[in-house]
């Protein structure tokens, strides 16, 4: 028999709800994070960093997208964005915006491609 309490199982979910981790905030200060923006941790984490922020910091040791951070730490993207904003405000991460899309193809070329595909 184990000594751990059995009042919580794997299906019960987290003890602390995600909105409580970010104190009910829905946005971080500053710009919002694009889902494919890349975040990277800088330096060493301070000793007083919360466990959740420390998890994000550790995941971001290597460049990782915002969406992948949410997957890795199993929290909603909205919560992760607020927490990333906190880390950015403290100078603990850098954020690289995704590359902008190039010029759009000419409409005439697209029509020719469609017509060519239909001809097959």
C-alpha positions in Angstrom: 0.0 0.0 0.0 1.3 3.5 -0.8 1.5 6.4 1.5 0.3 9.0 -1.0 -3.2 10.3 -0.7 -5.7 8.8 -3.3 -8.0 11.8 -3.4 -6.6 12.9 -6.7 -6.2 10.8 -9.8 -4.9 11.4 -13.3 -8.3 12.3 -14.6 -9.1 14.9 -11.9 -6.9 17.6 -13.6 -4.8 20.2 -12.0 -5.3 21.3 -8.4 -4.8 25.0 -9.3 -6.8 26.2 -12.3 -4.8 27.9 -15.1 -6.5 31.3 -14.6 -5.3 31.3 -10.9 -1.7 30.9 -12.1 -1.9 34.2 -14.0 -4.0 35.9 -11.3 -7.0 36.2 -13.6 -5.2 38.3 -16.2 -6.1 37.7 -19.9 -3.3 39.6 -21.5 0.3 40.3 -20.8 1.8 43.7 -20.8 3.3 44.7 -24.2 2.7 43.0 -27.5 0.9 39.7 -27.8 2.7 36.6 -28.8 2.2 35.0 -32.2 1.7 31.3 -32.0 4.7 30.7 -34.2 6.9 33.3 -32.6 10.1 31.8 -31.2 11.1 32.3 -27.6 14.5 31.6 -26.0 15.6 31.8 -22.4 18.4 34.2 -21.4 20.8 33.5 -18.6 19.9 31.7 -15.4 16.5 31.8 -13.7 16.2 33.8 -10.4 15.6 31.8 -7.3 12.1 33.3 -6.6 10.7 32.2 -10.0 7.3 30.4 -9.6 7.4 26.7 -10.5 5.3 27.3 -13.7 7.5 30.1 -14.9 10.5 27.9 -14.2 9.0 25.1 -16.3 8.6 27.6 -19.2 12.1 28.9 -18.7 13.5 25.4 -18.8 11.6 24.5 -22.0 12.8 27.7 -23.6 16.5 26.9 -23.0 16.5 26.0 -26.7 14.4 28.1 -29.2 10.8 27.0 -29.2 7.6 28.3 -30.6 4.8 29.7 -28.3 2.5 26.9 -29.4 5.1 24.3 -28.6 5.7 25.8 -25.1 2.0 25.4 -24.4 2.1 21.7 -25.5 5.3 21.0 -23.5 4.0 22.3 -20.2 0.3 21.2 -20.8 -1.3 24.6 -20.3 -3.7 26.6 -22.5 -2.0 29.0 -25.0 -3.7 32.0 -23.5 -2.2 31.3 -20.1 1.2 30.6 -21.6 1.2 33.9 -23.5 0.6 35.8 -20.2 3.3 33.9 -18.5 5.7 34.5 -21.4 4.9 38.2 -21.0 5.9 38.1 -17.4 9.2 36.4 -18.3 9.8 39.0 -21.0 9.1 41.8 -18.6 11.8 40.5 -16.3 14.2 40.1 -19.2 14.4 36.4 -18.9 13.4 35.5 -22.5 13.8 36.9 -26.0 11.0 36.7 -28.6 11.6 36.5 -32.3 8.7 37.3 -34.5 7.9 34.9 -37.3 9.2 35.8 -40.7 6.8 37.7 -42.8 5.3 36.1 -45.8 6.8 36.9 -49.2 4.9 38.5 -52.0 1.8 36.8 -53.1 1.7 35.0 -56.4 0.1 36.6 -59.4 -3.6 35.8 -59.8 -3.0 35.0 -63.4 -0.4 32.4 -62.6 -2.7 30.7 -60.1 -5.6 30.6 -62.7 -3.2 29.0 -65.2 -2.2 26.4 -62.6 -5.8 25.6 -61.8 -6.7 25.3 -65.5 -3.7 23.1 -66.1 -4.8 20.8 -63.2 -8.3 20.6 -64.6 -6.9 19.6 -68.0 -5.2 16.6 -66.4 
